[in-house]
Amino acid sequence: MAAGARIRYRLSWHGLPINWTTEIRRWDPPYGFVDVQLQGPYQLWHHAHRFESHGGGTRMTDVVRYRLPLGVIGKAVHLLKVRRDIEEIFDYRRHRIRELLAGRTPAEVN
């Protein structure tokens, strides 16, 4: 990974196919990195991944700024579905990272 790297995704959102391309805009190991959307479902997607020492380990923090297209329609879709979906994605990610770093299976973490 490095600044300028581009990542292409093919996703499905509630059955709708989505192509998404992000670019690593800032690469600053071991402190973090930033990816931004070049092409995809958002009008704006800026995701900062931050890492800092904490209590003998590492604290990982995500700061995401995003905006949907389509003005009022986009805001309604955000309120009805997208906000909850994004929260679920990051909840899953947090849970899965804990599993992987602890060396446990999903059943052992619950």
C-alpha positions, 0 to 999 in steps of 0.5 A: 500500500502507498499514497496513490494506490487505487482499489476497485471494489464490486459490491452489492447493496441490497441486491444493487450492484455497485462499482467503487474505486478509492484512492489512498491519499495519505499513507503515514505508517504506523499512524494511519492512512486516508482513503477517498472515493474516486468513483462510487455511490457517494458524492463525498467519501473521506475515510481517515484510519488512525492508529495510536498507542494506548494502554500497551496496545493500539487504538484504531479510530475511523473518521468518516465524512460522507455525503450522498448525491441527489439532495433531498432524496439522498438525505431521505435514503440516508435517514431510512437506510444508509446511516444504519448500514454504515453503522452496521458495517463499522460495528462488524469491522470492529468486532472482526478486528478484535477476533482476528487480533485476539486469535479467536473464532467468531463463536469465541468472541461473543 
